[in-house]
Amino acid sequence: MVTLSSLLFENGLPNLPVLLIEPHRNHGGVWRIKFSYETAEPLSMSADQALTMVSGLQDIGEADLAEEIDSAIKRASHYASM
């Protein structure tokens, strides 16, 4: 059975409280999803990876976190289309 901790680990994220999840454009101009933490450096992942993680989060009942990430993905997609 997949747990939140293992899903985060598989996606390169720590099992820490997230302060902010937002779209972020990297130096190459590609929109990514950035995860900011109080006690760790921010980390980011591609929107495609984040979308896959949203599905996994929904499968394990983490609807609030999935919704927050999905919202950031939608904003990143919107900004990329501008």
C-alpha positions as CSV (number, residue, x, y, z in Angstrom):
1,M,0.0,0.0,0.0
2,V,1.2,3.5,-0.9
3,T,1.5,6.0,1.9
4,L,1.9,9.8,1.7
5,S,5.5,9.5,2.9
6,S,6.4,7.0,0.2
7,L,4.6,8.9,-2.5
8,L,6.5,12.1,-1.6
9,F,9.8,10.2,-1.4
10,E,9.2,8.6,-4.8
11,N,8.8,12.1,-6.2
12,G,11.8,13.6,-4.5
13,L,10.0,15.6,-1.8
14,P,10.5,15.5,1.9
15,N,7.7,14.5,4.3
16,L,7.5,18.0,5.8
17,P,4.7,20.5,6.0
18,V,4.5,22.5,2.8
19,L,4.1,26.3,3.2
20,L,3.3,27.1,-0.4
21,I,2.8,25.2,-3.7
22,E,3.0,27.5,-6.7
23,P,3.9,27.7,-10.4
24,H,7.5,28.7,-10.9
25,R,9.4,29.4,-14.2
26,N,12.9,28.0,-14.2
27,H,15.9,29.7,-15.9
28,G,15.1,27.9,-19.1
29,G,11.6,29.4,-19.2
30,V,9.9,26.2,-18.4
31,W,7.0,26.3,-15.9
32,R,7.4,23.9,-13.0
33,I,5.6,23.4,-9.7
34,K,7.5,24.7,-6.6
35,F,7.1,23.4,-3.1
36,S,8.3,25.7,-0.4
37,Y,9.0,24.5,3.2
38,E,9.7,26.3,6.5
39,T,12.6,24.1,7.4
40,A,14.0,23.1,4.0
41,E,15.0,24.6,0.7
42,P,12.3,24.9,-1.9
43,L,12.0,22.0,-4.4
44,S,10.3,21.9,-7.8
45,M,9.1,19.3,-10.3
46,S,7.8,19.3,-13.8
47,A,4.1,19.9,-14.2
48,D,3.8,16.4,-15.8
49,Q,5.4,14.8,-12.7
50,A,3.1,16.8,-10.4
51,L,0.1,15.7,-12.4
52,T,1.0,12.1,-11.9
53,M,1.5,12.8,-8.2
54,V,-2.0,14.3,-8.0
55,S,-3.5,11.1,-9.2
56,G,-1.5,9.1,-6.6
57,L,-2.6,11.5,-3.8
58,Q,-6.2,11.2,-4.8
59,D,-5.9,7.4,-4.7
60,I,-4.7,7.5,-1.1
61,G,-7.3,10.0,0.1
62,E,-5.1,13.1,0.2
63,A,-7.7,15.3,-1.6
64,D,-6.7,18.6,-0.1
65,L,-3.0,18.3,-1.1
66,A,-4.0,16.9,-4.5
67,E,-6.3,19.9,-5.1
68,E,-3.6,22.4,-4.1
69,I,-1.1,20.9,-6.5
70,D,-3.7,20.6,-9.3
71,S,-4.4,24.3,-8.9
72,A,-0.8,25.2,-9.3
73,I,-0.5,23.0,-12.4
74,K,-3.5,24.8,-13.9
75,R,-2.0,28.2,-13.1
76,A,1.3,27.1,-14.7
77,S,-0.5,25.9,-17.8
78,H,-2.3,29.3,-18.0
79,Y,0.9,31.3,-17.6
80,A,2.7,29.1,-20.2
81,S,-0.1,29.9,-22.7
82,M,0.3,33.6,-22.4
